[in-house]
Amino acid sequence: MSGRGDRGRARGRGGGAPRGRGDSGSRGSSPAHGTPRGASPSFGSRGSSPAGGSGFRGGRGEGFRGGGAPRGRGGVRGPPPEQVHYASEPIPAPPEGPATIDARINTMQLGVEKFKKAPKSVEHPLRPGFGSLGAPIVVRANFFALKIRPGLIIHEYRVDITPKTDINRLKARILACLEDLPAFAQYKLDVAHDKSEKLVANRALPQPLDFEVTFVEEGETTPRPNAKTYKVEIVKTAELDTKQLTQHVGGDLANKDIDINPIVSAINLIIQMQSSRTGIRVGRNRHFFGPPVQSIGNGVEAWRGYYASVRPAWNTMMVNINVCMTAFVESKNLGTAIAQFMQGSYGAVPTLSRMFQKSNLKVKTLHLGYRKPVRAILGKTPDQQTFECKEMGGTVTVAEYFKKKYPNNPIEYPHLPLVDIGTSEKPNYIPAELCQIIRAIPFRGKLDDRQTSDMLRVACQSPKVNSNLIRGEGFDKLDLISPHETMKHFGISIDRQMTVIPARILPPPGINYAAGKPPRVNDGSWNILDVKFHRPGQLGVLTMLIVREESRPGPWTGPGDQNMWDFRIGDVELGIQTICMQLDKAIGRGDHGKQDQYFSNVALKVNTKLGGVNHRLERRDLQWLLEKRTMVVGADVTHPGPTSIDGTPSLAAVVASVDADFFQFPVSMELQEGKKEMIQNLEKMMVDRLLLYQLHNKALPERVLFFRDGVSEGQFDSVLVEELPQIRKAFERVYKGGKKPQLMICICGKRHHARFYPTDDRNASRNGNTKPGTIVDKGIGDVYRFDFYLQAHAGLQGTVKATHYTVIYDEIGFSADTIQQGAHTSSYSYVRATKAVSLIPAAYYSDLACERGRLYLNDFLNLGTDRSSVGGRGKKDRDAAKREVFEACIRAWGDGIHAGVKNSMFYI
């Protein structure tokens, strides 16, 4: 048989969902009452016009009722769509400089030699050295040297606003008003702030320093008659000497523990000051700039932005700059948006959450010019909604009010629902056609499958295009081509050339099967032609169920498909192994040539689920794991997403090897408090994994390698404080008085912005990416920590991203070459593909197990935004409702995975 299994690892972090994202429903269907288990409400199709009945029905006093959508594109009219201007060609990038390795690299080896003489520490171990295996190459990295004026002292201040507010949007607007005060003009170019409560200055500001700020609404030039006045006090808190940065990055162990984070944070504020004014910040250190790149449907458009963050590196400070994409709400007439939704949603009732999910929708009223947040899209038309109006002598409809009050603004689309731009105490009903959705509103929610596909298509840029965007448009939008005025006043500038650093290409491992010619690895992958699996799984009874659903909008698309057969039945209730296949592919309908490849891919999964071993790495490539009895562990946590009910728990998964081939990784899963990244019941999960290892091997492991996924750099210490003690307690419980295993904890990071670009076509793949096996451990990594960037897989689309590995705890003492090549060769042992994957399989499996576990709580995790908020006005009511949801999830989870499958890789 032949085939290549999975197409590698595509985890979709960016842009959309956090990690632990919810799954959207099928596109084009309306929420139904009594949604069955395994399905979730959806949010309308993308521009389609399926057949159905009418939208609004009934006369005065009857609400808007969801029926079918009108046939074709008629039936529901709104204001005509406006012309949208999309982004033009970006400005060109400057020519690249010579590919000469940065001179500071030459001093790194000497610095690391000093580390070897220092006392050993198991926590945050020092870099033991640099790797030497592989073919040396030279690459560019999207890191740019930061130049700081010698002797710069940064003065740090706290911003106090009275009356106090916790609303970030309001604080940002107050500080924008402060910048416009004539009295503040003398300070404006000498300061930078975070639009909230922190301000830094290049000189000491007078103390006390306070201002009276009259609030001016965004988009307006003068205060309203009832405008509120705030007192803004700027209070000094610290002085930050940038000389400490130079000391820290010099590699002297005496300066290792200098806390440079406050200084780095201050410089980030300075660099980003101008982009915070001209762009829209979405997430940390990411600013987006219009116009949009293109529409991705359903009232959502893709915007391009740039990430910029200051990073310490050996003997220098650098700025990491990268391209990023995210979704924004299209700026259009709200009546147009509602009409388009009604046309394409099978008659779904237009509500704020169904159309815009959790986006903070804001509109400009066309009759008065005010900007207001939208509180709700109502279920009534202007003719149906009444209210008391003393000015007009009693009860009137909204239509009557607008006809008399604003005769120059007639309602042209009376069938469209009203919107409420008031408050719960004082609603304000406005015809949708008199509301213009303002520009630059980030879309907060889950993209549907087609939107996601379109977003990825827009975001996937070749390495050359990616590099040019960063050095051209990126520097322009961030105002870094020549430093903006704030940077000039602080004496800070950024080199426009990417740093040039050494890298290596590691050799692939040897791969073998029980029978057949050993496959030839090429570009990180191989074919399985006329081979036999090493160990066949034991198949008992095979039952096939063919599901034909006329109501399905299309074929099954994978685990994220909400119109799917419920995996919970096999995994939790019956304890039987299950696998889903697409009938068209299985019978070879459409393309008989791909049938063999499809069954090969299915066979990889089936054999693994049944306890078999598909392929093995050559013994020399497993030697680092076979020197002592070793258990490899992977751990991850997934969290509730935008479509989850408030109070839904997070789910932790811990997998661990049980065999000498490091092929079988059964899993423990546990629910825990929602949106908590640290694993709360790790002790029990590790005990379960150790006991299963003992059952398979008649002995306990002598070493445990713990690969932790999903943890940011700021959480490294949290792993050591909260998870490490639980691992130690598990060792105590299982080993009792015996010798405990040696432990290594390594963090696997994918949510970073480092990118590498070949400087020689001979070291590049066909699409211009670095080749599989590329490793970087010099030039941009941590000054002291043991870290490296490894790209084990082939980058098939866009600009490839390596995985950032950081060893934060080490009782074993692996050399750089051992763990780097070990992580690389292990990437070829992934069970359901015949190619290297981007993440060491143990961590990858924990992520897959988390996604599988999400399906068991589909009713809670993927309910839909219009039903995801729990009831109750007060905080106590909301907290009680969340607790009730949490306890309902615990009851639904029950005993977890069925005993019949829990010791297998059922989740593959």
C-alpha positions in Angstrom: 0.0 0.0 0.0 1.0 3.6 -0.4 0.2 6.9 1.2 1.5 9.6 3.4 -0.9 9.9 6.2 -1.6 13.3 7.8 -0.5 16.4 6.0 1.7 17.3 9.0 0.7 19.5 11.9 -1.6 22.5 11.3 -2.8 23.9 14.7 -4.4 27.1 13.7 -3.2 29.4 16.7 -3.2 32.5 15.4 -5.6 34.7 14.6 -8.6 33.2 15.8 -9.0 31.1 18.8 -7.2 30.7 21.7 -5.9 27.8 22.3 -8.7 25.4 23.5 -11.1 26.9 20.9 -14.7 26.0 20.5 -16.0 24.6 17.2 -18.6 26.4 15.1 -21.6 24.7 13.6 -22.3 23.8 10.0 -22.6 26.8 7.8 -25.9 27.8 6.4 -28.2 26.3 9.1 -30.2 28.0 11.7 -30.2 27.1 15.4 -32.9 24.6 16.1 -34.7 23.9 19.4 -33.5 20.8 21.1 -30.1 20.7 19.3 -29.1 17.0 19.5 -25.9 15.9 21.2 -22.9 16.2 19.0 -24.3 19.1 17.0 -24.3 22.8 17.8 -26.2 25.9 16.5 -24.6 27.6 13.6 -24.3 31.2 12.6 -25.5 31.3 9.0 -24.1 30.6 5.6 -21.7 32.7 3.7 -23.6 34.6 1.1 -25.7 31.7 0.0 -29.5 31.9 -0.5 -31.0 28.5 0.1 -34.7 27.9 -0.4 -37.2 28.5 2.4 -40.1 30.7 3.7 -40.2 34.3 4.5 -38.4 36.2 7.3 -40.7 38.7 9.0 -44.3 37.6 9.5 -47.4 39.0 11.2 -48.6 42.5 11.8 -48.4 45.1 14.6 -47.2 43.7 17.9 -46.0 40.4 16.5 -42.2 39.8 16.9 -39.8 38.7 14.2 -40.0 35.0 13.7 -37.5 32.7 12.1 -38.8 31.0 9.1 -36.9 29.9 6.0 -34.9 32.4 4.1 -36.4 33.7 0.8 -35.6 31.9 -2.4 -32.7 33.3 -4.4 -31.4 36.7 -3.3 -34.7 38.5 -3.2 -37.3 38.8 -0.5 -35.2 40.5 2.1 -33.9 43.9 1.0 -31.6 46.3 2.7 -29.6 49.3 1.8 -27.3 48.5 -1.2 -23.8 47.3 -0.3 -21.1 50.0 -0.4 -17.9 49.8 -2.4 -15.1 48.5 -0.3 -11.5 49.5 -0.9 -9.0 46.8 -0.2 -5.3 47.0 0.5 -3.2 47.9 -2.4 0.3 46.6 -3.2 2.6 47.1 -0.1 5.6 49.3 -0.3 8.8 47.5 -1.5 11.4 46.3 1.0 15.0 47.5 0.9 17.6 45.2 -0.7 18.9 42.6 1.6 22.4 43.0 3.0 25.2 40.5 2.7 24.6 37.1 4.3 27.5 37.6 6.8 27.0 36.1 10.2 26.6 38.6 13.0 30.1 39.2 14.6 28.7 38.8 18.1 28.1 35.0 17.4 31.9 34.5 17.6 31.9 35.2 21.3 29.0 32.8 22.3 31.1 29.6 22.6 33.5 31.3 25.0 30.5 32.5 27.1 29.0 29.0 27.3 32.4 27.5 28.4 32.1 29.8 31.4 28.6 28.3 32.1 30.1 24.8 32.4 32.2 26.0 35.3 29.2 27.3 37.2 27.4 25.2 39.9 24.8 22.9 38.3 21.2 23.8 38.8 18.3 21.5 37.9 15.8 24.4 37.7 16.3 26.6 34.7 19.6 24.8 33.7 22.2 26.8 31.9 22.9 26.1 28.3 25.3 23.0 28.3 26.7 24.0 24.9 25.8 24.2 21.3 24.9 21.4 18.9 27.4 20.4 16.2 25.5 17.7 14.3 24.3 18.3 10.8 25.3 20.4 7.8 26.0 24.0 8.7 24.1 26.7 6.9 23.4 30.4 7.2 19.9 31.9 7.6 18.3 35.2 8.2 15.9 35.6 11.2 13.2 38.2 11.6 15.0 39.8 14.5 16.4 43.4 14.1 19.1 44.9 16.2 17.9 47.5 18.7 20.1 50.6 19.3 19.7 52.4 22.6 21.3 55.7 23.5 24.1 55.1 26.1 23.2 56.2 29.6 19.4 56.2 28.9 17.4 56.3 32.1 13.7 55.6 31.7 11.4 57.1 34.3 8.4 55.0 35.1 5.0 56.4 36.3 1.6 55.2 37.4 -1.5 56.8 35.9 -4.4 57.3 38.3 -7.8 58.3 36.9 -10.5 59.8 39.1 -13.4 58.9 39.1 -11.9 55.4 38.8 -12.9 53.1 36.0 -11.9 49.5 35.2 -13.1 49.8 31.5 -10.0 49.6 29.4 -11.7 51.3 26.4 -12.7 54.2 28.6 -9.2 54.6 30.1 -7.7 54.5 26.6 -10.0 57.3 25.4 -9.3 59.4 28.5 -5.5 59.2 27.8 -6.2 60.1 24.2 -8.0 63.2 25.4 -5.1 64.0 27.7 -2.7 63.9 24.7 -4.8 66.6 23.0 -4.6 69.0 26.0 -2.5 72.1 25.3 -1.1 71.8 28.8 0.2 68.3 28.0 1.9 69.3 24.7 5.3 69.9 26.4 5.4 66.2 27.6 3.8 64.4 24.7 6.9 63.4 22.7 8.8 62.6 25.9 6.4 59.9 27.1 4.9 56.7 26.1 2.0 54.8 27.8 -0.1 51.7 27.6 -3.4 53.5 27.3 -4.3 52.3 30.7 -2.2 52.8 33.9 1.5 52.8 33.0 3.5 55.7 31.5 7.3 56.1 30.9 9.3 59.2 30.2 12.8 60.0 29.0 13.2 62.6 31.7 12.0 63.2 35.2 8.5 64.8 35.1 7.5 67.4 37.8 5.8 66.0 40.8 3.0 66.2 41.6 1.6 66.2 38.0 -2.1 66.2 37.3 -4.5 67.3 34.7 -8.2 68.0 34.4 -9.5 66.1 31.3 -12.9 66.8 29.8 -14.1 63.7 28.0 -14.5 63.9 24.2 -16.2 61.0 22.4 -14.1 59.2 19.7 -14.7 60.7 16.3 -15.8 64.0 17.8 -13.8 67.2 18.2 -15.6 69.0 21.1 -17.1 67.8 24.4 -20.8 67.1 24.6 -22.9 69.4 26.8 -23.0 66.8 29.6 -19.4 65.6 29.1 -17.7 64.2 32.2 -14.4 65.6 33.6 -11.7 63.3 34.9 -8.6 64.0 37.0 -5.5 62.3 35.6 -2.5 62.0 38.1 0.9 60.9 36.9 2.8 59.4 39.9 6.4 58.4 39.7 7.2 54.7 40.7 10.7 53.9 39.5 13.8 54.7 37.5 15.0 52.1 35.0 18.7 52.1 34.0 19.1 50.6 30.5 22.7 49.8 31.4 21.3 46.7 33.1 20.2 45.4 29.7 23.8 45.5 28.4 25.0 43.8 31.6 22.4 41.0 31.3 22.9 40.2 27.6 26.7 40.1 28.0 26.5 36.5 29.4 28.2 37.2 32.7 26.6 34.9 35.3 26.8 37.6 37.9 24.2 39.5 35.9 22.0 36.5 35.0 19.3 37.2 37.6 18.9 40.9 36.8 15.2 41.5 36.2 15.1 43.2 32.9 11.4 42.7 32.3 10.4 46.2 33.5 12.9 47.8 31.1 11.9 45.5 28.2 8.2 46.4 28.9 9.1 50.1 28.9 11.0 49.9 25.6 8.1 48.0 24.0 5.8 50.9 25.0 8.2 53.4 23.4 8.5 51.4 20.1 4.8 50.8 19.8 3.6 54.3 20.8 3.0 55.4 17.3 1.4 52.2 16.1 -0.9 52.3 19.1 -2.2 55.6 17.7 -2.5 54.6 14.0 -3.3 51.0 14.3 -5.7 48.7 16.3 -4.2 46.5 18.9 -5.5 43.0 19.0 -3.7 40.8 21.5 -0.3 41.5 23.0 2.2 43.4 20.8 0.1 43.1 17.7 -1.2 46.1 15.8 -3.4 45.9 12.7 -3.8 48.5 10.0 -6.5 49.1 7.4 -7.6 48.9 4.7 -8.7 45.3 4.8 -6.9 42.7 2.7 -10.1 41.0 1.6 -13.6 39.9 2.7 -13.8 36.3 4.1 -17.6 36.3 4.1 -20.5 36.6 6.6 -19.6 40.2 7.4 -16.0 39.5 8.3 -12.8 40.7 6.6 -9.1 39.9 6.9 -6.8 42.6 8.1 -3.0 42.5 8.0 -1.0 43.6 11.0 2.5 43.3 12.5 3.8 41.9 15.7 6.8 43.7 17.3 8.4 42.8 20.6 11.8 43.5 22.2 13.8 40.4 23.0 17.2 39.9 24.7 19.8 38.0 22.8 23.5 37.3 23.1 25.3 40.7 23.5 22.4 42.7 22.1 18.8 43.6 22.4 16.6 42.8 19.3 13.1 43.5 18.0 11.2 40.5 16.7 8.9 41.7 13.9 6.4 39.4 12.1 3.4 39.6 9.8 0.1 38.6 11.4 -3.5 38.4 10.2 -6.8 38.6 12.1 -10.5 39.1 11.4 -12.4 42.3 11.7 -16.1 43.1 11.3 -16.8 44.7 7.9 -17.7 48.4 8.1 -21.1 48.7 6.3 -24.6 49.8 6.9 -26.1 47.7 9.7 -29.3 47.3 7.7 -27.3 45.9 4.8 -25.6 43.4 7.1 -28.9 42.2 8.6 -30.5 41.8 5.2 -27.5 39.8 3.9 -27.6 37.6 7.0 -31.3 36.9 6.5 -30.8 36.1 2.9 -28.1 33.6 3.6 -29.1 31.9 6.9 -32.1 29.7 6.1 -34.3 32.1 8.0 -32.3 32.3 11.2 -33.5 35.1 13.4 -30.9 37.9 13.3 -29.5 38.5 16.7 -26.3 40.4 17.8 -24.6 37.2 18.9 -25.5 35.1 15.8 -24.3 37.8 13.5 -21.3 39.2 15.4 -20.7 36.6 18.1 -18.9 38.3 21.0 -17.6 41.3 18.9 -18.1 44.7 20.6 -20.2 46.1 17.9 -20.3 49.9 17.6 -22.2 52.1 15.1 -22.4 55.7 14.0 -26.0 56.9 13.7 -26.6 58.5 10.4 -29.2 61.0 11.5 -27.3 62.4 14.5 -23.7 61.3 13.9 -23.2 59.8 17.4 -21.1 56.7 18.0 -22.8 54.1 20.2 -22.3 50.5 21.2 -25.1 48.2 20.0 -26.8 46.4 22.9 -29.2 44.2 20.9 -30.8 43.5 17.6 -34.5 43.3 18.4 -37.2 40.9 17.3 -39.5 43.7 16.1 -39.7 46.1 13.2 -40.2 49.9 13.5 -43.9 49.4 13.0 -44.1 46.8 15.8 -42.1 48.4 18.6 -43.9 51.0 20.7 -42.7 53.3 23.5 -43.9 56.2 25.7 -43.1 59.6 24.2 -44.2 62.7 26.1 -43.1 64.9 23.3 -45.7 63.2 21.0 -48.4 62.8 23.5 -48.2 59.1 24.6 -47.5 55.7 23.0 -46.0 55.8 19.5 -44.3 53.3 17.3 -40.7 53.8 16.4 -41.8 54.3 12.8 -44.2 57.1 13.8 -41.6 58.7 15.9 -38.9 58.8 13.2 -41.4 60.0 10.6 -42.4 63.0 12.7 -39.0 63.7 14.4 -36.7 63.1 11.4 -38.8 63.7 8.2 -35.5 64.0 6.2 -34.5 60.5 7.2 -37.4 58.3 6.0 -37.3 54.6 6.8 -36.9 52.9 3.5 -36.7 49.3 4.8 -39.4 48.9 7.4 -39.2 45.1 7.3 -35.7 45.1 8.9 -35.5 44.7 12.7 -34.7 47.5 15.1 -31.4 47.8 17.1 -31.1 49.0 20.6 -28.2 51.4 21.2 -29.2 52.4 24.7 -28.9 50.8 28.1 -30.9 48.2 30.0 -32.5 51.1 32.1 -33.0 53.4 29.1 -33.3 51.6 25.7 -32.8 53.6 22.5 -34.5 52.0 19.5 -33.0 52.9 16.1 -33.9 51.5 12.6 -30.9 49.4 11.5 -30.6 51.3 8.2 -29.7 54.5 10.1 -26.7 52.8 11.7 -23.3 52.5 10.1 -20.9 49.9 11.6 -17.8 51.8 12.4 -14.4 50.7 11.0 -11.8 48.7 12.8 -13.9 46.5 15.1 -12.0 43.2 15.9 -14.1 40.1 15.3 -14.5 38.2 18.6 -15.7 34.7 17.9 -15.1 31.5 16.0 -14.7 31.6 12.3 -16.7 29.0 10.3 -14.9 26.5 8.2 -15.0 28.5 5.0 -13.9 31.7 6.7 -11.0 29.8 8.3 -10.0 28.4 4.9 -10.2 31.9 3.3 -8.2 33.4 6.2 -5.5 30.8 5.9 -5.3 31.4 2.2 -4.8 35.1 2.7 -2.3 34.6 5.5 -0.2 31.9 3.8 2.6 33.9 2.2 5.8 32.5 0.7 9.0 33.2 2.7 10.1 35.8 0.2 6.8 37.7 0.4 6.7 37.4 4.2 10.2 38.8 4.5 9.4 41.7 2.1 6.3 42.5 4.0 8.1 42.7 7.3 11.0 44.9 6.0 8.8 47.0 3.7 5.2 47.5 4.8 5.9 46.4 8.4 8.5 49.0 9.1 6.3 51.6 7.3 3.1 50.8 9.3 5.0 50.6 12.6 6.7 53.9 11.7 10.2 52.4 12.1 11.8 53.2 8.8 13.2 56.3 10.4 12.4 56.3 14.1 9.1 58.0 15.0 9.3 61.1 17.2 8.8 59.3 20.5 11.7 56.9 19.7 13.9 59.8 18.6 13.3 61.6 21.9 14.3 58.5 23.8 17.3 57.9 21.6 16.2 54.5 20.3 16.4 53.1 16.8 16.1 49.8 15.0 18.3 48.3 12.2 16.3 47.5 9.1 18.3 44.4 8.2 17.4 41.0 9.5 20.0 39.4 11.7 22.1 36.7 10.0 22.9 33.7 12.1 24.2 30.1 11.8 21.9 27.1 11.6 22.3 23.4 10.7 20.3 20.8 8.9 20.1 17.6 10.9 20.0 14.2 9.1 16.8 12.2 9.1 16.6 8.9 11.0 16.5 5.5 9.5 13.0 4.0 9.2 12.1 0.3 8.8 9.2 -2.0 8.6 8.8 -5.7 9.3 9.0 -6.6 5.6 9.8 -4.7 2.4 12.5 -2.3 1.3 13.4 0.4 3.8 11.8 3.6 2.7 13.8 6.5 1.4 13.1 9.7 3.4 12.9 12.7 1.1 12.0 16.2 2.3 10.8 14.9 5.6 8.5 12.2 4.3 8.4 8.8 2.7 6.0 6.4 0.9 4.8 3.0 2.3 4.9 0.9 -0.8 4.8 -3.0 -0.4 5.7 -2.9 3.3 4.4 -4.7 6.3 3.7 -3.1 9.7 6.0 -4.2 12.5 3.3 -5.4 14.9 -0.2 -5.9 13.8 -3.0 -4.9 16.1 -5.5 -7.6 17.2 -8.9 -7.1 15.5 -11.8 -8.9 17.0 -15.3 -8.0 15.6 -15.5 -5.4 12.9 -18.8 -3.6 12.5 -19.5 -1.1 9.8 -22.2 1.6 10.1 -23.1 3.6 7.0 -24.7 6.9 7.9 -26.7 8.6 5.3 -28.1 12.0 6.3 -30.0 13.9 3.7 -30.0 17.0 6.0 -26.2 17.2 6.1 -24.8 20.3 4.4 -21.8 18.3 3.1 -19.4 15.5 3.8 -17.9 15.0 7.2 -14.9 17.3 7.5 -13.1 15.9 10.5 -13.2 16.1 14.3 -14.3 19.7 14.3 -17.4 18.9 12.3 -20.4 19.4 14.5 -22.7 17.3 12.3 -20.9 14.2 13.2 -21.4 10.8 14.7 -20.8 11.1 18.5 -17.4 9.8 19.4 -18.5 9.7 23.1 -20.6 6.6 22.3 -17.5 4.5 21.5 -14.9 6.1 23.9 -17.0 6.7 27.0 -20.2 4.7 26.9 -19.4 1.4 25.0 -15.6 1.1 25.2 -15.1 0.2 21.5 -12.6 1.5 19.0 -14.1 3.7 16.3 -12.9 5.3 13.1 -14.9 7.5 10.8 -14.4 7.3 7.0 -15.9 9.4 4.2 -17.9 7.0 2.0 -17.0 8.7 -1.3 -13.3 8.3 -0.6 -13.6 4.8 0.7 -15.4 3.5 -2.5 -13.1 5.6 -4.7 -15.9 7.7 -6.1 -14.5 10.5 -8.2 -10.8 9.5 -8.2 -10.0 5.7 -8.0 -6.3 6.6 -8.0 -6.5 8.0 -4.4 -8.4 5.1 -2.9 -5.3 3.1 -2.1 -3.7 6.1 -0.4 -6.9 6.8 1.6 -7.0 3.2 2.9 -3.3 3.3 3.7 -4.0 6.4 5.9 -6.9 4.6 7.6 -4.7 1.6 8.2 -2.2 3.7 10.0 -4.8 4.8 12.5 -6.6 1.5 12.9 -3.4 -0.5 13.6 -2.4 2.1 16.2 -5.8 2.1 17.9 -5.5 -1.7 18.2 -2.1 -1.6 19.9 0.0 -2.3 16.8 3.3 -0.7 15.7 3.4 0.6 12.2 7.1 1.6 11.7 10.2 1.8 13.8 13.2 4.1 13.9 16.6 2.5 13.6 18.0 1.5 17.0 20.8 4.1 16.7 18.2 6.8 16.5 16.5 5.6 19.6 19.6 5.1 21.6 19.2 8.3 23.6 15.9 6.8 24.9 17.2 3.2 25.4 20.3 3.8 27.5 18.0 3.5 30.5 14.3 2.6 30.9 12.6 5.8 29.8 9.0 7.0 29.8 8.3 9.9 27.5 5.4 12.1 28.6 3.3 14.7 26.8 0.9 17.1 28.5 -1.5 19.8 27.3 -4.6 21.7 28.4 -7.5 22.9 26.2 -9.8 25.6 27.3 -13.4 26.8 26.6 -13.8 28.9 23.5 -16.1 31.7 22.3 -19.0 29.4 21.8 -18.7 27.7 25.2 -21.2 28.2 28.0 -19.7 30.3 30.8 -18.5 28.0 33.5 -17.4 25.2 31.2 -14.2 23.5 32.6 -10.9 23.2 30.9 -9.6 19.7 30.0 -6.1 18.4 30.7 -4.5 15.4 28.9 -1.3 13.6 29.8 0.0 10.8 27.5 3.0 8.6 28.2 4.9 5.9 26.3 4.5 2.2 27.4 6.7 0.4 25.0 10.4 0.2 23.9 9.4 1.4 20.4 8.0 4.7 21.8 5.0 4.1 19.6 2.0 3.6 22.0 1.0 6.5 24.1 -2.2 5.9 26.2 -3.7 8.9 27.9 -5.2 10.2 31.1 -7.8 13.0 30.9 -9.2 15.2 33.6 -11.5 18.2 33.8 -10.4 21.2 35.8 -11.3 24.8 36.5 -11.9 26.7 33.3 -9.1 28.7 31.7 -6.5 27.5 34.1 -3.4 26.4 32.2 -1.5 24.6 35.0 -2.7 21.0 35.3 -4.5 20.7 38.6 -4.7 16.9 38.9 -1.3 16.0 37.5 -0.3 13.9 40.4 -3.1 11.3 39.8 -2.6 11.4 36.0 1.2 10.7 36.4 0.5 7.9 38.9 -1.8 6.3 36.3 0.8 6.6 33.5 3.6 5.2 35.7 1.5 2.2 36.8 0.5 1.4 33.2 4.2 1.6 32.2 5.0 -0.8 35.0 2.3 -3.2 33.8 3.7 -3.3 30.3 7.4 -3.5 31.2 7.4 -5.3 34.5 9.5 -2.4 35.9 9.2 1.3 36.5 11.1 3.8 34.3 14.5 5.1 35.4 14.0 8.3 33.5 11.0 10.5 32.7 11.0 13.0 29.9 8.1 15.4 30.3 7.3 17.5 27.2 4.8 20.3 28.1 2.8 22.0 25.4 0.8 25.2 25.5 2.8 27.1 28.1 4.1 30.6 27.4 7.5 31.9 28.6 5.8 33.9 31.4 4.4 30.6 32.8 7.7 28.6 33.0 8.0 29.4 36.7 4.4 28.3 37.2 5.2 24.9 35.8 8.0 24.5 38.3 5.9 25.8 41.2 2.6 24.1 40.5 3.3 21.0 38.3 6.7 19.9 39.3 5.7 19.2 42.9 2.8 17.1 41.7 5.2 15.0 39.5 7.4 14.5 42.5 4.5 13.4 44.7 3.5 10.9 42.0 7.0 9.5 42.1 6.7 9.2 45.9 3.5 7.3 45.7 4.6 4.8 43.0 8.3 4.3 43.9 7.7 4.5 47.6 11.1 4.0 49.2 12.8 3.0 46.0 15.1 5.2 43.8 13.2 7.9 42.0 13.6 8.4 38.3 15.6 11.2 36.8 13.3 13.9 35.4 13.6 16.4 32.6 10.9 19.0 31.8 11.0 20.6 28.4 8.5 23.2 27.1 7.4 23.0 23.5 6.4 26.4 22.2 4.5 27.0 18.9 3.0 30.4 19.7 6.1 32.5 18.9 7.0 34.8 16.0 10.5 33.7 15.1 10.9 32.9 11.3 13.9 31.8 9.4 14.8 32.4 5.8 17.5 30.6 3.7 20.3 32.7 2.3 21.2 30.1 -0.3 18.8 28.4 -2.6 20.7 25.1 -2.2 19.6 25.0 1.4 16.0 25.9 0.6 13.0 23.7 -0.2 11.1 24.2 -3.5 8.8 26.8 -2.0 11.6 28.8 -0.5 11.3 27.5 3.1 14.2 26.2 5.2 14.5 22.4 4.8 13.2 19.8 7.3 15.7 19.3 10.1 16.8 22.9 10.3 17.8 23.8 13.8 18.9 27.2 15.3 20.5 27.4 18.7 22.7 30.5 18.2 22.0 34.2 17.8 18.3 34.8 18.8 17.7 32.4 21.7 17.9 33.0 25.4 21.2 34.2 26.7 21.4 31.7 29.6 18.6 29.1 29.2 18.9 25.8 27.3 16.7 26.4 24.3 16.6 25.9 20.5 14.4 26.2 17.5 13.8 23.0 15.6 11.9 22.7 12.3 11.6 18.9 11.8 8.8 19.0 9.2 8.5 20.3 5.7 6.7 23.6 5.3 4.0 22.9 2.7 2.2 26.3 2.7 3.2 29.8 3.7 6.3 30.5 5.8 7.3 27.5 7.9 7.4 27.8 11.7 9.8 25.9 13.9 9.0 24.7 17.4 10.8 26.5 20.3 12.1 23.9 22.8 13.2 25.1 26.3 14.5 22.8 29.0 13.4 24.3 32.3 14.2 21.4 34.6 16.9 18.7 34.1 18.2 16.0 36.3 19.6 14.0 33.4 22.1 16.3 31.7 21.6 15.6 28.1 24.0 17.3 25.8 22.8 19.8 23.2 23.3 17.3 20.3 21.6 14.5 22.2 18.3 16.3 22.9 18.3 18.2 19.6 18.8 15.2 17.4 16.6 13.2 19.7 13.7 15.6 19.3 14.3 15.6 15.5 14.3 11.9 15.0 11.3 11.4 17.3 9.3 13.7 15.0 9.5 10.8 12.4 7.8 8.4 14.8 4.3 10.0 14.6 1.9 7.1 14.3 -0.7 8.4 11.8 1.6 9.8 9.1 4.6 8.9 7.0 6.3 12.2 7.5 8.0 14.2 10.2 5.7 16.5 12.2 6.5 19.9 13.6 6.1 18.9 17.3 7.6 16.0 19.2 4.9 13.3 19.1 4.3 13.0 22.8 3.3 16.7 23.0 1.4 16.4 19.7 -0.6 13.4 21.1 -1.6 15.3 24.2 -3.0 18.0 22.0 -4.9 15.4 19.9 -6.3 13.9 23.1 -7.5 17.3 24.3 -9.3 17.8 21.1 -10.9 14.4 21.3 -12.0 15.0 24.9 -13.7 18.3 23.8 -16.1 16.2 21.8 -17.5 14.5 24.9 -18.6 17.9 26.2 -19.8 19.3 22.9 -23.2 20.4 24.4 -21.2 22.8 26.7 -18.2 23.7 24.6 -20.0 24.4 21.3 -23.4 25.7 22.2 -23.3 28.8 20.2 -22.6 32.5 21.2 -26.3 33.3 21.6 -26.6 30.8 24.3 -23.1 30.8 25.8 -23.7 33.4 28.5 -25.1 32.3 31.8 -28.0 34.1 33.3 -28.2 36.3 36.4 -27.7 40.0 36.8 -25.5 40.2 39.9 -22.1 38.7 40.2 -23.3 36.2 42.8 -26.0 35.0 40.4 -23.5 34.7 37.5 -21.0 32.8 39.7 -23.7 30.4 40.9 -24.8 29.8 37.3 -21.2 29.1 36.2 -20.7 26.7 39.1 -23.9 24.9 38.1 -22.5 24.6 34.5 -19.2 23.3 35.9 -20.9 20.7 38.0 -23.2 19.6 35.1 -20.0 19.0 33.0 -18.5 16.9 35.8 -21.7 14.8 35.8 -21.7 14.5 32.1 -18.0 13.4 32.1 -18.8 10.7 34.7 -16.0 8.2 35.0 -14.3 9.4 31.9 -12.8 7.1 29.3 -14.3 3.6 29.2 -12.1 0.8 30.6 -12.3 -1.0 27.3 -10.3 1.6 25.5 -8.5 3.8 28.1 -5.2 1.9 27.8 -5.0 2.4 24.0 -4.6 5.3 21.6 -8.3 5.5 20.9 -7.9 9.3 20.4 -5.8 9.0 17.2 
